[in-house]
Amino acid sequence: MCFKKSYTLNRYSKKLKSSKNNSGLTTPDPSKGGEPVGVEADGKSKKLFADNFERPRFKTANPASYGVIKKFRVELKKNPTKAEEILWYFLKSKKIGHQLRRQHVVANFIVDFICIRKKLVIEVDGKIHDNQKEQDEIRTIKLNVKGFKVIRFTNEEVIKNPQEVATKIKTILDNISD
């Protein structure tokens, strides 16, 4: 007799039907196309590689460096710039009709905002970017190679007219085919 249980995979409360196996890992329902998931003592679960490194939830990140980059991502997400905070208010919860994420890892970079479905990266550049234009250009090229289009706005643009910036982003997203 096989007992089925639901385990919460992440904080967004996505559920996956699974059953316990002898290894202590949950074995997801094959009809859902799942992968092994480790269940921690506190009831939270996380995907594991065979060598027990934490695995990125999305295929946009480089698994080899994700553990290190994730720490920086968490800090950036906790401490957004004023411009990022203002723009996020206009972008979150599909307010512009598209799902966006903030401080998301792509390859070895942390991008300010991203629409994964449309492969669009939105960067909000502060004064520091005036001194690192070459690095930003290289980063944009690497993201383009990964298939992402990159658009940039300055902090001043976002702070002065966030609604206009959000409208520009919506227009660009609406014009990108799936």
C-alpha positions in Angstrom: 0.0 0.0 0.0 1.4 3.4 -1.0 0.5 6.5 1.0 0.6 9.8 -0.8 1.6 13.1 0.9 1.9 16.6 -0.3 5.1 18.5 0.4 5.5 22.2 -0.1 8.4 22.8 -2.5 8.8 26.5 -2.0 7.4 29.6 -0.3 4.9 30.1 -3.2 3.0 27.0 -1.9 3.3 24.9 -5.1 2.5 21.4 -4.1 3.8 18.1 -5.5 2.3 14.7 -4.8 5.0 12.3 -3.6 5.7 9.1 -1.7 8.5 8.2 0.6 11.2 5.9 -0.5 14.0 4.1 1.4 16.6 6.8 0.9 14.7 9.4 3.0 14.1 11.5 -0.2 10.6 12.1 -1.6 10.0 10.6 -4.9 7.7 12.9 -6.9 4.8 11.5 -8.9 6.4 10.6 -12.3 3.3 11.9 -14.1 4.3 15.4 -12.9 7.8 15.1 -14.3 9.4 15.9 -10.9 12.9 15.3 -9.5 14.1 14.1 -6.1 13.5 16.6 -3.3 15.1 16.6 0.1 12.8 17.3 3.0 14.4 19.1 5.9 13.4 18.7 9.6 11.5 22.0 9.6 9.2 20.7 7.0 10.7 22.8 4.2 12.1 21.1 1.2 14.8 21.8 -1.2 16.0 20.2 -4.4 19.4 18.4 -4.1 22.1 17.3 -6.5 23.5 13.9 -6.0 26.4 15.5 -4.1 24.0 17.4 -1.8 24.6 20.9 -3.2 21.6 23.2 -3.3 20.2 23.3 -6.8 18.8 26.5 -8.4 15.0 26.5 -8.8 15.3 27.8 -12.4 17.5 26.8 -15.3 18.7 30.3 -15.7 21.4 30.0 -13.0 24.8 28.4 -13.3 24.5 25.5 -10.8 28.3 25.6 -10.0 28.2 29.1 -8.7 24.6 29.4 -7.5 25.3 28.7 -3.8 27.7 31.7 -3.6 25.6 34.1 -5.8 22.4 33.2 -3.9 23.9 34.8 -0.7 24.4 38.1 -2.6 21.0 37.8 -4.2 19.3 37.5 -0.8 21.1 40.7 0.4 20.2 42.6 -2.7 16.6 41.5 -2.4 16.5 42.6 1.3 18.0 46.0 0.5 16.7 47.4 -2.8 17.6 50.8 -4.0 14.9 53.5 -3.9 14.4 53.2 -7.7 14.1 49.4 -7.6 11.6 49.6 -4.8 9.5 52.2 -6.7 9.6 50.2 -9.9 8.8 46.9 -8.2 5.6 48.5 -6.9 4.5 49.0 -10.5 5.7 45.6 -11.8 4.8 43.1 -9.0 1.7 40.9 -9.0 1.3 41.0 -12.8 0.2 44.6 -12.6 1.4 45.1 -16.2 0.0 41.7 -17.3 3.3 39.8 -17.1 5.0 37.9 -14.3 8.3 39.4 -13.3 10.9 38.5 -10.7 13.4 40.7 -9.0 17.0 40.0 -8.1 17.0 36.8 -10.2 20.1 34.8 -11.0 20.9 34.4 -14.7 24.2 32.6 -15.5 26.6 34.2 -13.0 24.7 37.5 -12.8 22.0 38.9 -10.6 19.6 40.9 -12.7 17.3 43.6 -11.2 14.1 42.4 -12.9 13.3 39.6 -15.3 10.4 38.2 -17.3 11.5 34.6 -17.8 8.7 33.7 -20.2 9.5 36.6 -22.5 13.3 36.4 -21.8 13.5 40.1 -21.0 15.9 41.5 -18.4 15.3 45.0 -16.9 18.2 46.8 -15.3 17.9 49.9 -13.2 21.3 51.7 -13.3 22.6 54.0 -10.6 25.5 56.4 -10.6 28.0 53.6 -10.2 27.1 52.4 -13.7 28.5 55.6 -15.2 32.0 54.3 -14.3 31.5 50.7 -15.4 29.9 51.0 -18.9 32.3 48.5 -20.4 31.5 45.9 -17.8 27.7 46.5 -18.3 28.2 46.1 -22.1 30.0 42.8 -21.6 27.3 41.6 -19.2 24.6 42.6 -21.7 26.4 40.7 -24.5 26.6 37.6 -22.2 22.9 37.8 -21.4 22.1 38.2 -25.1 24.1 35.1 -25.8 21.9 33.3 -23.3 18.8 34.5 -25.2 17.8 37.4 -23.0 17.1 40.9 -24.3 18.3 43.6 -21.9 16.8 47.0 -21.4 18.2 49.7 -19.0 16.7 52.6 -17.2 18.5 55.1 -14.9 17.6 55.6 -11.3 16.5 59.1 -12.2 14.1 57.9 -14.9 12.5 55.5 -12.5 12.2 57.9 -9.6 10.9 60.8 -11.7 8.3 58.9 -13.7 7.9 55.3 -12.7 4.5 54.9 -14.4 6.1 55.9 -17.8 8.9 53.3 -17.2 6.4 50.6 -16.3 4.4 51.5 -19.5 7.5 51.2 -21.6 8.3 47.8 -20.1 4.7 46.6 -20.7 4.9 47.7 -24.3 8.1 45.9 -24.9 6.8 42.7 -23.2 3.6 42.9 -25.2 5.6 43.0 -28.4 7.8 40.0 -27.7 6.3 36.8 -28.9 6.3 33.7 -26.6 
